[in-house]
């Protein structure tokens, strides 16, 4: 590439970053459409061990997930974007409120896929218009976690951060609270300088996991992960994980929240990602009473809508069973004859667990009262 062409591409990249910031993105970086072989090796190893659970789609189009050109051979550069969703206050505060459900921070308002895709399309259109202005031609494709894109390795190569021991991206500026999106392009844009960062000896994210879902640093066994169990897994929650789930009813932020890099993150000001008041600490009893129409109405425009009423109410019943609150026994009993067998089983488990907890409490009180 000639020096004049390099200058054109450099200025184009600078204008792209400026436009990205104007659109509301908090992180921007560019890398070649190349990530080496390590991602593919780790992916195949995960699949071989069955750590993907029932997510069979992860085993499909492996080459696309392991290499950007596997998805689009003509791609030469990837523009990686990050949108901060750092919460206000402690996102785990509701874990101690046993009568309430805990919803993952990213899902407490609008579906981020829709938000980011709209922003990416604006930025991609801007890129195409700018290339035409300098008599260049660019083809583009945008992605938001809905195609086989190795988004975290790409974000790392583009300088947005690095993959932490919890396997998620960690940013020096935004901690573990970045949502990612990508623009693939046929242009050979200059890569962004890599920003060093690492986890060092810290392993807080691994230690805090309630279900021990990390067999080793940088490895996740999804079959033990609360996010997987409450979102992707459709059957009855395995008994060994139910108590550890506590009141998590959609996703889990425990490993993300434990990251010390979060101290540099400022609360996100993206209004569509700010938590809805009714989803910060929703009543388990109210959620258990949802029928399909009520569920769809409550979660219209939310990513939670994707899993459907039955799977969601199953999660709520597990939380009710863990609540120790005898006043919710009726909510569980009502659902013991639910048409969905998975919901009915979870309801029976919750009712049995509550009954035993109440009996145990009465027995303990009687014993204490009988002491001399």
Secondary structure, DSSP 8 states (H G I E B T S, - for coil): --HHHHHHHHHHHHHHHHHHHHHT-SEEEEEES---SHHHHHHHHHHHTTTTTT-GGGGSSHHHHH-HHHH-TT--EEEEEEEE---SS-TTGGGG-TTB-EE-GGGSSS-HHHHHHHHHHHHHHHHHHHHHHTT----EEEESSSSS--HHHHHHHTTS-EE-TTSSEEBTTTBT-EEEEEEEESS------------TT--HHHHH-TT---SBTTB--GGG-HHIIIII--S---HHHHHHHTTEEE---HHHHT-GGGGG------GGGS--GGGTS-BHHHHHT--HHHHHHHTTTSGGGGGHHHHHHHHHHHHHHHH--GGGHHHHHHGGG-SSHHHHHHHHHHHHHHHHHHHHHHHHHHHHHT--
